[in-house]
Amino acid sequence: MRFNLKVLGSGITAPFGSRLPAGYLVTADTTRILLECNPITVGARLFVHPQFDITSISGILITHAHNDHSGGETAFLEAFRTQHKILDKQLPPFTLCGPSEKYFRKYLAERLSWHWPELDEKDHFWTIPDTNRFQLDDVCITVFPINHAAEMPTVGYRIQFGSKSLVYCGDFGTTQFQKANTLDQWISNADLLVLDCGAPTESPTHLTIEQGHIIKQRSLARRLLATHIPAHHVENCLLYTSPSPRDLSTSRMPSSA
């Protein structure tokens, strides 16, 4: 069984060099899932890639509605449907998941009304799970609450494939770090823990690399992948992190998109 993570972007809102805002591609055998969907990263890393097949994606998981984590969903959905029409392929089941089903439905409806107003609701080909635990093909996904910022519903994801697990927490800071034990049931013993922990100083909304390292040790995660790193703070983060995460089921590095 092949289970791996490809980092599409691990920076902050403003790209610098080749480091783009948050974006990850999870592959579990033939199932491919996008974690986050901001238009800069998805466009630069996937749409222009000659070997990328948009029809291979089974779902998109969004942690929250800040622009460096989301905003590209409607363009992706339109391209996904259009490519199936061009190839004369039937639209398969597609899953969209975000923070709070009610909030996420409203958020998506507003985006669609602006960017894809001609699409009738009866033509919606995607589903939005109404539970915090669901299956996407052979992958089990658990959604859990994150305290990121006021008026900004946020979630994290535990992605389980066979005996292997990947946990992505998105953004949170000192407020939740002080109550980090509330995350234990979701993040403990992960094979790979992906934390947005590149803040230069402690903040209510973002973790420092030192805090990320403490959470990694407490959770007994096998590996920590530190992301959301600003340009001026890369060197300090490198002091705490290991080399690039390897394939979760073999010793090989993740394949390209």
FENHU-V19053 format. One record per run of one state. SS is the DSSP state (helix for helix, strand for strand, loop for the rest). FROM is the first residue (numbers start at 1). TO is the last residue. If there is no record, write none. Layout:
SS_FROM_TO / SS_FROM_TO
This chain:
loop_1_2 / strand_3_9 / loop_10_15 / strand_16_16 / loop_17_18 / strand_19_19 / loop_20_22 / strand_23_28 / loop_29_30 / strand_31_35 / loop_36_38 / helix_39_47 / loop_48_53 / helix_54_56 / strand_57_61 / loop_62_72 / helix_73_86 / loop_87_93 / strand_94_97 / loop_98_100 / helix_101_115 / loop_116_120 / helix_121_123 / loop_124_125 / strand_126_128 / loop_129_132 / strand_133_136 / loop_137_138 / strand_139_149 / loop_150_151 / strand_152_161 / loop_162_163 / strand_164_168 / loop_169_173 / helix_174_177 / loop_178_179 / helix_180_187 / loop_188_191 / strand_192_199 / loop_200_207 / strand_208_208 / helix_209_219 / loop_220_223 / strand_224_229 / loop_230_230 / helix_231_238 / loop_239_245 / strand_246_246 / loop_247_252 / strand_253_253 / loop_254_257
